């Protein structure tokens, strides 16, 4: 069965099951990935970490992938059900060559997908548009596969999650963590595994919501960037008077928090907190922030005579930047958080521990800690659908000329900085949308600038879709 080329995305492979990705066309997708890996890694037979999420389609696709890899001569390291950060950890920690994760991340239940990586010494290389996806597309669509050797094997590896949690715990003096009341809603997704495992090792009361793994997502979609999905957790935090709320996404590589007042915490506030902790130990710590919002984290860094590296949006791009720049940490406003010591990959367990340690050491509620670190007010992300045939580059160029008094960046779409405010407009890598973000040192000013830019985009014929928060 033919593979729909539209499933090959900027960061991974993703499509609707079974119309785009299915049991009939999954074998050539896996063969193309493995053939690509063989070309890049100077070994005859590779060790391949193979994990999966809890989606309805994942068990059958997992078995097809396993059989295909064994037929290709690979040694398959079967880690079974695994959050995506656990999958990354397995590749790096144990020194395997490559990894393939059967997951469609935070997408709705009808989607299936694959994330795949290579290890380069102590670094993770996520395969996306800038690191080889186009080559994989060519291999897949032209059936140019490495021949089957039928001499591979499968090794089941257990306790990876336990090792991952212990590895993170070793970085902190957990004897100082106070017994907080924590509410968590992983939306029946993979994040429930590492949250539950973590709370086997630290004090506190874990109030569980939707912890049963269920690929139908019966409670709500496992996408915390749509803040409507956070409302049940906000309500629970208020109801039980929790000290903190935690909401991972479907595969667990993104994580959002709710403060004790039941308010959503912007991801950049968590980035500011972690950056501060790192800088207090080493003022030369290198921090990366994505181009959507930069001011809050930049101001924390400036207070330590430091400055950030600005990255394009997207987890594969940012992991690449972390490793190339030798960064200690990167925070993305979509809730991805990356660490140099995890090969540039996400580690949600470490993020949770940073938050709990800050609360425990200061004795302050999380809202107070973050209020002290906030210098800029963010609009949330606003999305616009352009009319058919519209030229987004032309529109951004027009807006750039209209905002000529600012400092312009075209790293990823258009970003313009002024002394007291900035904005970013970029095209989505995953949907046919324009995305607008505004921030300034004053909430009212943020709202005013947001309205001006929104009206300007709508004047081009675009239609407003929804706000991120």
C-alpha positions, 0 to 999 in steps of 0.5 A: 500500500502506497505511503502518503508523502504528507505524513512526513512532517518537519519534526517527525512522521504523523498521519491519520490511522488507518487512512494515511498510516496503517498496517499495510504501509508501515513496513516501508516507512520503518525500512526507509528509516532503518536504511537511512540509519545504516547510511549514517551510522558506520555499523553493519547491524544497529542496536535500535531502541523501540518504544510506543505510546498507548494509542489504539494503533500503536500495538500493531504498528509496534509489532510491524516495526519490530518484525521489520527491524529484525528482518533488517538485521537490527538488534531491537531493544524492546522497551515497550510502553514508554513516555517519549523522554524515557525513550530518549533516555534509553538511547543515551544512557545505555549507548544504543545506536538509534531509536524509533518511538511509535507515537503521535504525540499530543494529536487526537486519537485518530492519529498515528506516528513515529519519532526517531533519533540517532545517538552521536556520542552523548547527544541525541539527533532528532531526525527532522527536516534539517537532519535527514527527513527529506532523504527518508522520504526519497528512500520510502517513496522509491522503495530504496531499502537495505536488503533484508538479512533476517538475522536480527534479534529482540532484547526486552529491556525493563526498568528504563523508567526507574533508571530515568527517574533515579538519574534525575533524582541524583541531581537534587537533594530530595531530602529537602522536598516538602510533602506538597499536595499535587494534582496531575492530569495526564489525560490518559497519556504516557506522562502518568507513568513517570509522574507515578514513578517519581512520587514513589521516591518523593514525599507528598500527596499525588491526586490522580486524574485520568491516569489510566492509559487509554488511546481513546482519550476519554476525558479530553485531548492530551494537548495542554497547549489548548488551554481548554484541556487544562480547565479540569485540572484547574478546577481540581487544584481549586477543589482540593487546595493543591499546591501545584497542578501538573499536565503532561501531553500525550507522549509526555515530552511537554509539560504544563503547570497550574499554580496554587491559585488554579492559574495556568503558568506560562512555560516561559515562567518555568524556563525563567525558574530553571535558568535562575537555578542554573545561573546561581550555580554557574553564571556561565550556564548557556540557555536557549529560548525559542523566538516566540517569547524571549523577554522574561528569560532574557531579563533573568539572564541579564541579571547574571551578566548572561544572554540567551541563544535564540532558537527557531520553534520546534523540538527537533530544531531546539535539540539540534541547537542545544547540542551544537551550542553546548547549552545547559538548558533550553525552554520552549514556550510550547512546554518542551524543556531540554537539557544538555545532560540528556543529550539535548532531549526533553526531561519532564521529570527534571522539570518537575523536580526543579519546580518542587525544589524551588518551592521547598527551598524558598518556602513560597508558593509557586505563584510568588516565586514566578511573580518575582521572575516576571518582567514581561506580559505575554499575549498567548499564541493567536492563530490565523488561517490565510485564504487559499493562494495567499503569500505569507512571505509577502504579508510578513514582508509588508508588516516588517516594513511597517514596523521598521523602527524595531530590530528585525529577525527573520530566523523563523518567520518575522520577529521584531524587537522594540525597547519595551515590547516585541512580537513574533509572527511565523508560519506553523510547521504542522498546520496551514496557519500563521501564529502571532505572539506579543509581549511587553513590559505592561499588560495593557500595552501587550493587549493594545499591540496584540489588537493592532497586529491582529487587525493588520493580519485580518485585513489581509483576508486571514481568519482568526482561528483560536488563542493559545492562552 
